[in-house]
């Protein structure tokens, strides 16, 4: 076994990079960071506009797929995750979103002391350098760059004005005092560069710390134990197996799909499931892999009668010119994420908070970004933000290099379908408003033939896609299905924690990148004994 480190962190994604930075800030602490993917040096990662080529090419990704989804016509859905330094924060849509205070107060109400909104707000603020403005809810000195491109495009302006026409409020800061409304989107982008967890926390100076070792191409295979204490990690690298020792803790930050997989491969999980795969049970924790939650996305797409969408930049010549401009000046279309506006709405009266989220896109794509529609257009990307459906992660077998079995169980609960149907109706209503009159062409999807509730439901079942916001599979708590406690220590084990989206007991009402970074900031203090 290789020489010992105080802490071994498995996974250099949104959480792992934070932990590597914060723990190694103490020169007396040694840290090893393991990442199955490679370095994040590609300009497609640093350029915000490189997102579409990444998705279309399947670059820097675990190209996972779900099992056939029983409530989506038995379709197999694409479920990618980042496989590179920075993890999914290096390949995501860069939307800055914290959810709402009630999300975290809900975690605390489930018995997780120290995770209320009042508890976590200082860690959101510590993480961010929020450029648009600074108030009591935002930070200005953190490593994650947050900026607001503003609603400059004519289509983005039409989106906001159309929402106001229906009666929805304008909201200048949907991560501020109030949530509902149509307004500008905030992005994890600074000075024309993606501010991934790696870019923010693994700066050149941090990577040079003598007490931090970063191992890429290191695929964790199992956790090593002495009795009930985690003492190291076995990993695959260059077709060989290596072992590395942890003197204090092993910390899993491999995400909501891979962290439960690694626990199960190491004998921690539902004993019946482990025995079925010939794995000796070390701790029988029924909740490992359970409680999987994710957002399901629907869409309303229109052609644009005026040639002003981002389709203008999709030709080889335009793309080459845009790349040259970006490399020289960090400006132009590649310096933009291609999104300017967003909305959160209540789909019915009586709701305490918005249940539907819209991203407004300035170009037409589908099939999880892998297929570009070659014409001018725009669309609304629609989520039910707090789905009731629950799924599960299980093992295919004892081979650590095999992908996990992913079953989000989308639309198992009827209210999720009803909410997405309402979202589609609201988006259609927005696009029918006067501000879109000069831009609106044919409705590409769902299409004019789809009008009744039954027809809309059939459209959803045939075309809805996962949104890669998986959480909950190693949830924190003290009930029978909890995997970690409120300090994120695995129940029944010593020297083993999980710090990533899997510990969230419930899915926040928004995107998950910043909440995961917050969890890691909070956890770093807990690990160091200062929080």
SULMOKA-V879110 format. One record per backbone hydrogen bond with DSSP energy under -0.5 kcal/mol. NH is the residue of the N-H (numbers start at 1). CO is the residue of the C=O. If there is no record, write none. Layout:
BEGIN
nh=NH co=CO
nh=NH co=CO
END
This chain:
BEGIN
nh=2 co=243
nh=5 co=245
nh=6 co=30
nh=7 co=30
nh=8 co=249
nh=9 co=7
nh=9 co=32
nh=10 co=8
nh=10 co=251
nh=11 co=9
nh=11 co=34
nh=13 co=253
nh=17 co=13
nh=19 co=15
nh=20 co=16
nh=21 co=17
nh=22 co=18
nh=23 co=19
nh=24 co=20
nh=25 co=21
nh=26 co=23
nh=27 co=25
nh=29 co=26
nh=31 co=211
nh=32 co=7
nh=33 co=213
nh=34 co=9
nh=34 co=32
nh=35 co=215
nh=38 co=83
nh=45 co=42
nh=46 co=42
nh=47 co=43
nh=48 co=46
nh=49 co=334
nh=50 co=47
nh=51 co=48
nh=54 co=50
nh=55 co=51
nh=56 co=52
nh=57 co=53
nh=58 co=54
nh=59 co=54
nh=61 co=58
nh=62 co=81
nh=63 co=61
nh=64 co=62
nh=66 co=77
nh=67 co=406
nh=69 co=75
nh=70 co=68
nh=72 co=69
nh=74 co=69
nh=75 co=69
nh=75 co=72
nh=77 co=75
nh=79 co=64
nh=81 co=62
nh=83 co=60
nh=85 co=38
nh=86 co=12
nh=87 co=84
nh=89 co=86
nh=90 co=87
nh=91 co=88
nh=92 co=88
nh=96 co=186
nh=97 co=95
nh=103 co=100
nh=104 co=100
nh=105 co=101
nh=106 co=102
nh=107 co=103
nh=108 co=104
nh=109 co=105
nh=110 co=106
nh=110 co=107
nh=111 co=108
nh=112 co=107
nh=113 co=111
nh=115 co=112
nh=120 co=116
nh=121 co=117
nh=122 co=118
nh=123 co=120
nh=124 co=120
nh=125 co=121
nh=126 co=122
nh=127 co=123
nh=128 co=124
nh=129 co=144
nh=130 co=128
nh=130 co=139
nh=131 co=129
nh=131 co=146
nh=138 co=135
nh=141 co=128
nh=142 co=128
nh=144 co=127
nh=145 co=143
nh=146 co=129
nh=147 co=187
nh=152 co=150
nh=157 co=153
nh=158 co=154
nh=159 co=155
nh=160 co=156
nh=161 co=157
nh=162 co=158
nh=163 co=159
nh=164 co=160
nh=165 co=161
nh=166 co=162
nh=167 co=163
nh=168 co=163
nh=171 co=182
nh=176 co=173
nh=176 co=178
nh=181 co=344
nh=182 co=169
nh=183 co=342
nh=185 co=340
nh=187 co=147
nh=188 co=94
nh=189 co=187
nh=190 co=193
nh=193 co=190
nh=194 co=46
nh=195 co=188
nh=196 co=194
nh=200 co=196
nh=201 co=197
nh=202 co=198
nh=207 co=203
nh=208 co=204
nh=209 co=206
nh=212 co=209
nh=213 co=31
nh=215 co=33
nh=215 co=213
nh=216 co=214
nh=217 co=35
nh=217 co=37
nh=218 co=35
nh=219 co=217
nh=219 co=236
nh=220 co=218
nh=221 co=234
nh=222 co=234
nh=224 co=232
nh=226 co=229
nh=229 co=226
nh=230 co=494
nh=231 co=224
nh=232 co=224
nh=233 co=244
nh=234 co=222
nh=235 co=242
nh=236 co=219
nh=237 co=240
nh=240 co=237
nh=242 co=235
nh=242 co=240
nh=244 co=233
nh=245 co=2
nh=246 co=231
nh=247 co=5
nh=248 co=5
nh=248 co=6
nh=249 co=6
nh=250 co=495
nh=251 co=8
nh=252 co=250
nh=252 co=497
nh=253 co=10
nh=253 co=251
nh=258 co=254
nh=259 co=255
nh=261 co=257
nh=262 co=258
nh=263 co=259
nh=264 co=260
nh=265 co=261
nh=266 co=262
nh=267 co=264
nh=268 co=263
nh=269 co=267
nh=269 co=283
nh=274 co=270
nh=275 co=271
nh=276 co=272
nh=277 co=273
nh=277 co=274
nh=278 co=275
nh=279 co=274
nh=280 co=278
nh=282 co=267
nh=283 co=267
nh=285 co=269
nh=285 co=283
nh=286 co=284
nh=288 co=285
nh=289 co=473
nh=290 co=287
nh=292 co=391
nh=293 co=471
nh=297 co=465
nh=298 co=382
nh=300 co=380
nh=301 co=445
nh=302 co=378
nh=303 co=442
nh=304 co=376
nh=305 co=439
nh=308 co=306
nh=310 co=362
nh=312 co=309
nh=313 co=310
nh=314 co=311
nh=319 co=315
nh=320 co=316
nh=321 co=317
nh=322 co=318
nh=323 co=319
nh=324 co=320
nh=325 co=321
nh=326 co=322
nh=327 co=323
nh=328 co=324
nh=329 co=325
nh=330 co=326
nh=331 co=325
nh=335 co=332
nh=336 co=333
nh=340 co=360
nh=341 co=360
nh=342 co=183
nh=343 co=358
nh=344 co=181
nh=345 co=356
nh=347 co=345
nh=351 co=348
nh=355 co=345
nh=356 co=345
nh=357 co=383
nh=358 co=343
nh=359 co=381
nh=360 co=341
nh=361 co=359
nh=361 co=379
nh=362 co=338
nh=365 co=363
nh=366 co=371
nh=370 co=367
nh=371 co=366
nh=373 co=364
nh=374 co=372
nh=375 co=373
nh=378 co=302
nh=379 co=361
nh=380 co=300
nh=381 co=359
nh=381 co=379
nh=382 co=298
nh=382 co=380
nh=383 co=357
nh=384 co=296
nh=385 co=355
nh=385 co=383
nh=387 co=384
nh=391 co=292
nh=392 co=407
nh=393 co=289
nh=394 co=405
nh=400 co=398
nh=402 co=399
nh=405 co=394
nh=406 co=65
nh=406 co=404
nh=407 co=392
nh=407 co=405
nh=412 co=409
nh=414 co=412
nh=416 co=413
nh=417 co=413
nh=418 co=414
nh=419 co=415
nh=420 co=416
nh=421 co=417
nh=422 co=418
nh=423 co=419
nh=424 co=420
nh=425 co=421
nh=426 co=422
nh=427 co=423
nh=428 co=424
nh=429 co=425
nh=430 co=426
nh=431 co=427
nh=432 co=428
nh=433 co=430
nh=436 co=433
nh=437 co=434
nh=439 co=436
nh=440 co=436
nh=441 co=303
nh=444 co=301
nh=444 co=442
nh=445 co=301
nh=450 co=447
nh=451 co=449
nh=456 co=452
nh=457 co=453
nh=458 co=454
nh=459 co=455
nh=460 co=456
nh=461 co=457
nh=462 co=458
nh=463 co=459
nh=464 co=460
nh=465 co=297
nh=467 co=295
nh=471 co=293
nh=472 co=501
nh=474 co=502
nh=475 co=472
nh=476 co=503
nh=477 co=484
nh=482 co=479
nh=483 co=475
nh=484 co=475
nh=485 co=489
nh=488 co=485
nh=490 co=496
nh=491 co=483
nh=493 co=490
nh=494 co=228
nh=497 co=250
nh=498 co=488
nh=499 co=252
nh=503 co=500
nh=504 co=501
nh=510 co=508
nh=515 co=97
nh=516 co=512
nh=517 co=513
nh=518 co=514
nh=519 co=515
nh=520 co=516
nh=521 co=517
nh=522 co=518
nh=523 co=519
nh=524 co=520
nh=525 co=521
nh=526 co=522
nh=527 co=523
nh=528 co=524
nh=529 co=525
nh=529 co=526
nh=530 co=525
nh=531 co=525
END
